[in-house]
Every structure is written in C-alpha cells, then in structure tokens.
Amino acid sequence: MIPKAVEDLNAGLVVLGTSGRTGLSAVFLGNTAENIIDKINCDVLALKPSGYISPLDPNGE
C-alpha cells in the first residue's frame, strides 16, 4: 500500500515510525520499515519512539 502511494503521489519523502525491536536487530529499522524501504525510490525519515535509547555508543566504544 505505501509503495503504491509513493509512486502514485511521486513522493520525495516518506516518514516512518519504528518500534518493537530490541538487541542487535534494534540497530536497524523494524521489519515493516525495512520492507518498505526496499520497495520505494525516495528519501525516508525514520523516527524512533519517544524515550528510545540507542544500543550504539556514539563514541564508537
């Protein structure tokens, strides 16, 4: 549904909310977001839920 809407609207940006994953898989996006990104040809802005704490250390440690 979203990929078709992106094409029909000639969208330049899709904004997605992500949630639900923990551990290593949380480093990336949720399943739905990953599947949509594979099927569209425009920029994507993915937003994590309020209070989300990244499992990555910004200092690379």
N, CA, C and O atoms as a MOPAC input file, in Angstrom:
PM7 MOZYME 1SCF
protein

 N      0.81400 1    -1.18700 1     0.00000 1
 C      0.00000 1     0.00000 1     0.00000 1
 C      0.86900 1     1.26800 1     0.00000 1
 O      0.63900 1     2.16600 1    -0.81000 1
 N      1.84900 1     1.35200 1     0.88300 1
 C      2.71200 1     2.53800 1     0.93500 1
 C      3.53900 1     2.68100 1    -0.33900 1
 O      3.59600 1     3.78000 1    -0.89200 1
 N      4.18500 1     1.61800 1    -0.83300 1
 C      4.94600 1     1.77900 1    -2.08200 1
 C      4.08400 1     2.28100 1    -3.24200 1
 O      4.55000 1     3.08500 1    -4.04900 1
 N      2.83400 1     1.81700 1    -3.33700 1
 C      1.94500 1     2.28100 1    -4.40900 1
 C      1.61200 1     3.75400 1    -4.22000 1
 O      1.59400 1     4.50700 1    -5.19400 1
 N      1.34900 1     4.17800 1    -2.99700 1
 C      1.04800 1     5.58400 1    -2.72700 1
 C      2.24900 1     6.46200 1    -3.05500 1
 O      2.08800 1     7.54900 1    -3.60900 1
 N      3.45200 1     6.00100 1    -2.71700 1
 C      4.67300 1     6.75400 1    -3.03400 1
 C      4.76900 1     6.96600 1    -4.53900 1
 O      5.06900 1     8.06500 1    -5.00500 1
 N      4.50900 1     5.90000 1    -5.29200 1
 C      4.57500 1     6.00000 1    -6.75500 1
 C      3.47300 1     6.90500 1    -7.28800 1
 O      3.74200 1     7.79100 1    -8.10000 1
 N      2.23500 1     6.69600 1    -6.84400 1
 C      1.09900 1     7.48800 1    -7.33600 1
 C      1.25900 1     8.97500 1    -7.04100 1
 O      0.88300 1     9.81800 1    -7.85600 1
 N      1.81500 1     9.29500 1    -5.87900 1
 C      1.97000 1    10.69000 1    -5.46500 1
 C      3.29800 1    11.29900 1    -5.89800 1
 O      3.53300 1    12.49400 1    -5.71500 1
 N      4.16700 1    10.46400 1    -6.47700 1
 C      5.51400 1    10.90700 1    -6.83500 1
 C      6.18600 1    11.54600 1    -5.61100 1
 O      6.78200 1    12.62000 1    -5.69300 1
 N      6.06800 1    10.85100 1    -4.48300 1
 C      6.56800 1    11.37400 1    -3.20800 1
 C      8.08400 1    11.48200 1    -3.20700 1
 O      8.77800 1    10.63600 1    -3.77000 1
 N      8.58400 1    12.51500 1    -2.57800 1
 C     10.02000 1    12.70400 1    -2.43500 1
 C     10.52800 1    12.30400 1    -1.06300 1
 O     11.73400 1    12.17800 1    -0.85200 1
 N      9.59000 1    12.10000 1    -0.11200 1
 C      9.96200 1    11.74500 1     1.25700 1
 C      8.84700 1    10.92300 1     1.88700 1
 O      7.66700 1    11.24400 1     1.75300 1
 N      9.24100 1     9.85900 1     2.57500 1
 C      8.31300 1     9.06200 1     3.37400 1
 C      8.80600 1     9.12700 1     4.81300 1
 O      9.99000 1     8.92100 1     5.07900 1
 N      7.89500 1     9.41300 1     5.74200 1
 C      8.22700 1     9.44700 1     7.16100 1
 C      7.61300 1     8.20800 1     7.80300 1
 O      6.40700 1     7.97900 1     7.71200 1
 N      8.46600 1     7.41100 1     8.45500 1
 C      8.02200 1     6.16600 1     9.08100 1
 C      8.31600 1     6.19100 1    10.56900 1
 O      9.37200 1     6.66300 1    10.99100 1
 N      7.39300 1     5.69000 1    11.35300 1
 C      7.65200 1     5.44900 1    12.76600 1
 C      8.15300 1     4.02500 1    12.92000 1
 O      7.68400 1     3.13000 1    12.21700 1
 N      9.09200 1     3.79800 1    13.82000 1
 C      9.61700 1     2.45600 1    14.04400 1
 C      9.45700 1     2.09800 1    15.50800 1
 O      9.40600 1     2.97400 1    16.37100 1
 N      9.38000 1     0.81000 1    15.78100 1
 C      9.27100 1     0.36100 1    17.17400 1
 C      9.43500 1    -1.14500 1    17.25500 1
 O      9.51100 1    -1.83900 1    16.24100 1
 N      9.48600 1    -1.63100 1    18.48100 1
 C      9.33800 1    -3.04800 1    18.71200 1
 C     10.58100 1    -3.89600 1    18.81600 1
 O     10.54000 1    -4.90300 1    19.52200 1
 N     11.65300 1    -3.58000 1    18.18900 1
 C     12.81300 1    -4.45700 1    18.22100 1
 C     13.75300 1    -4.10200 1    19.36200 1
 O     13.83700 1    -2.95400 1    19.80000 1
 N     14.45700 1    -5.12600 1    19.82700 1
 C     15.47600 1    -4.91700 1    20.84900 1
 C     16.73400 1    -5.65300 1    20.42900 1
 O     16.72200 1    -6.41100 1    19.45900 1
 N     17.80600 1    -5.43400 1    21.14900 1
 C     19.05500 1    -6.13000 1    20.85100 1
 C     19.67700 1    -5.66300 1    19.55300 1
 O     19.47000 1    -4.52700 1    19.12700 1
 N     20.44800 1    -6.55200 1    18.92000 1
 C     21.17500 1    -6.19800 1    17.70600 1
 C     20.24700 1    -5.75100 1    16.59100 1
 O     20.57800 1    -4.82600 1    15.84900 1
 N     19.08800 1    -6.39000 1    16.45600 1
 C     18.17200 1    -6.00300 1    15.38300 1
 C     17.64900 1    -4.58500 1    15.56300 1
 O     17.20500 1    -3.97200 1    14.59200 1
 N     17.68900 1    -4.04600 1    16.78100 1
 C     17.23300 1    -2.67800 1    17.02900 1
 C     18.19200 1    -1.64500 1    16.44900 1
 O     17.83600 1    -0.47500 1    16.31300 1
 N     19.39900 1    -2.06800 1    16.10900 1
 C     20.36100 1    -1.15400 1    15.49600 1
 C     19.80700 1    -0.66100 1    14.16900 1
 O     20.07000 1     0.46800 1    13.75700 1
 N     19.05000 1    -1.50500 1    13.51200 1
 C     18.45400 1    -1.17100 1    12.22400 1
 C     16.98800 1    -0.82800 1    12.43800 1
 O     16.56600 1    -0.57300 1    13.56600 1
 N     16.22300 1    -0.82000 1    11.38000 1
 C     14.81100 1    -0.47000 1    11.47500 1
 C     13.96200 1    -1.69200 1    11.76800 1
 O     14.45700 1    -2.81800 1    11.72700 1
 N     12.69500 1    -1.48300 1    12.06000 1
 C     11.77000 1    -2.58700 1    12.23500 1
 C     11.48900 1    -3.28000 1    10.90900 1
 O     11.81900 1    -2.75800 1     9.84400 1
 N     10.88400 1    -4.44800 1    10.97900 1
 C     10.57600 1    -5.23600 1     9.78900 1
 C      9.77600 1    -4.46400 1     8.75700 1
 O     10.11900 1    -4.47300 1     7.57500 1
 N      8.71700 1    -3.79600 1     9.18500 1
 C      7.86300 1    -3.07100 1     8.25400 1
 C      8.64300 1    -1.96800 1     7.55500 1
 O      8.56200 1    -1.83300 1     6.33400 1
 N      9.38800 1    -1.18800 1     8.30400 1
 C     10.18100 1    -0.10800 1     7.70900 1
 C     11.20700 1    -0.67000 1     6.72700 1
 O     11.38000 1    -0.12400 1     5.63700 1
 N     11.89000 1    -1.75700 1     7.10100 1
 C     12.88100 1    -2.35500 1     6.20100 1
 C     12.23000 1    -2.81600 1     4.90600 1
 O     12.78300 1    -2.60300 1     3.82700 1
 N     11.06600 1    -3.44300 1     4.99700 1
 C     10.37400 1    -3.92000 1     3.80000 1
 C      9.93200 1    -2.77400 1     2.90500 1
 O     10.03200 1    -2.87500 1     1.68200 1
 N      9.45000 1    -1.69700 1     3.48500 1
 C      9.00800 1    -0.55000 1     2.69200 1
 C     10.19400 1     0.10800 1     1.99800 1
 O     10.11200 1     0.45800 1     0.82100 1
 N     11.28700 1     0.27500 1     2.71700 1
 C     12.46700 1     0.91900 1     2.14500 1
 C     12.97000 1     0.16200 1     0.92500 1
 O     13.44600 1     0.77000 1    -0.03400 1
 N     12.86600 1    -1.15400 1     0.95800 1
 C     13.30000 1    -1.97200 1    -0.17900 1
 C     12.43100 1    -1.76900 1    -1.41000 1
 O     12.85300 1    -2.10100 1    -2.51800 1
 N     11.23200 1    -1.23200 1    -1.24300 1
 C     10.26800 1    -1.15600 1    -2.34200 1
 C      9.98800 1     0.25500 1    -2.84200 1
 O      9.19000 1     0.42600 1    -3.76400 1
 N     10.61800 1     1.26200 1    -2.26500 1
 C     10.35000 1     2.63400 1    -2.69900 1
 C     11.62900 1     3.29400 1    -3.20500 1
 O     12.74100 1     2.86500 1    -2.90000 1
 N     11.43300 1     4.34000 1    -3.98100 1
 C     12.56400 1     5.05500 1    -4.56100 1
 C     12.46500 1     6.53800 1    -4.19700 1
 O     12.29300 1     7.39700 1    -5.06200 1
 N     12.57900 1     6.81600 1    -2.89200 1
 C     12.58700 1     8.19700 1    -2.42200 1
 C     13.27700 1     8.22300 1    -1.06400 1
 O     13.61600 1     7.17700 1    -0.51100 1
 N     13.47900 1     9.41100 1    -0.53900 1
 C     14.10400 1     9.54800 1     0.77400 1
 C     13.15900 1     9.05200 1     1.86400 1
 O     11.93800 1     9.10500 1     1.72000 1
 N     13.75500 1     8.56500 1     2.96700 1
 C     12.98200 1     8.06000 1     4.09800 1
 C     13.50800 1     8.69400 1     5.38000 1
 O     14.71600 1     8.74600 1     5.61000 1
 N     12.59300 1     9.17300 1     6.20600 1
 C     12.91700 1     9.66900 1     7.53600 1
 C     12.26700 1     8.70500 1     8.52100 1
 O     11.04100 1     8.61800 1     8.58900 1
 N     13.08300 1     7.98100 1     9.28300 1
 C     12.57300 1     7.00700 1    10.25100 1
 C     12.68300 1     7.58800 1    11.65100 1
 O     13.75100 1     8.04200 1    12.06100 1
 N     11.58100 1     7.57200 1    12.37900 1
 C     11.52400 1     8.13600 1    13.72600 1
 C     11.36300 1     7.02100 1    14.74900 1
 O     10.48200 1     6.17200 1    14.62200 1
 N     12.21200 1     7.03200 1    15.75100 1
 C     12.11600 1     6.07300 1    16.85000 1
 C     11.11500 1     6.59900 1    17.87700 1
 O     10.85300 1     7.80000 1    17.92300 1
 N     10.55500 1     5.70900 1    18.70100 1
 C      9.59300 1     6.14300 1    19.71300 1
 C     10.23000 1     7.05700 1    20.76100 1
 O     11.44200 1     7.02800 1    20.97800 1
 N      9.40000 1     7.85600 1    21.39500 1
 C      9.86000 1     8.72400 1    22.47000 1
 C     10.51900 1     7.88700 1    23.55800 1
 O      9.99900 1     6.84000 1    23.94300 1
 N     11.65000 1     8.34400 1    24.04500 1
 C     12.35800 1     7.63100 1    25.09900 1
 C     13.26800 1     6.52800 1    24.61300 1
 O     13.89500 1     5.84000 1    25.42000 1
 N     13.35300 1     6.34500 1    23.29600 1
 C     14.20500 1     5.29100 1    22.74400 1
 C     15.66500 1     5.59000 1    23.07800 1
 O     16.12100 1     6.72300 1    22.92900 1
 N     16.38900 1     4.57800 1    23.52700 1
 C     17.81600 1     4.71500 1    23.80800 1
 C     18.57100 1     3.84600 1    22.82200 1
 O     18.35300 1     2.63600 1    22.75800 1
 N     19.45000 1     4.45400 1    22.05800 1
 C     20.19400 1     3.73000 1    21.03200 1
 C     21.13000 1     2.70800 1    21.65100 1
 O     21.79700 1     2.99600 1    22.64500 1
 N     21.18400 1     1.49800 1    21.06000 1
 C     22.12300 1     0.49800 1    21.55900 1
 C     23.55600 1     0.77500 1    21.11900 1
 O     24.48100 1     0.07800 1    21.53500 1
 N     23.73900 1     1.78500 1    20.28400 1
 C     25.07400 1     2.13200 1    19.80000 1
 C     25.67900 1     3.23400 1    20.64600 1
 O     24.98200 1     4.16100 1    21.05900 1
 N     26.95300 1     3.13800 1    20.90100 1
 C     27.68500 1     4.17800 1    21.61800 1
 C     28.13700 1     5.20700 1    20.59200 1
 O     28.87800 1     4.85800 1    19.67300 1
 N     27.71400 1     6.47700 1    20.71600 1
 C     28.09600 1     7.48800 1    19.72600 1
 C     29.60600 1     7.70900 1    19.64000 1
 O     30.09000 1     8.26400 1    18.65400 1
 N     30.35400 1     7.28400 1    20.66000 1
 C     31.80500 1     7.43200 1    20.64600 1
 C     32.50300 1     6.21500 1    20.05000 1
 O     33.73100 1     6.16100 1    20.00100 1
 N     31.71700 1     5.24000 1    19.59800 1
 C     32.29900 1     4.05800 1    18.97500 1
 C     32.93900 1     3.09400 1    19.95100 1
 O     33.75800 1     2.26500 1    19.55600 1
 N     32.58400 1     3.18800 1    21.20300 1
 C     33.17200 1     2.31000 1    22.22300 1
 C     32.20800 1     1.22300 1    22.63200 1
 O     32.53500 1     0.39400 1    23.48000 1

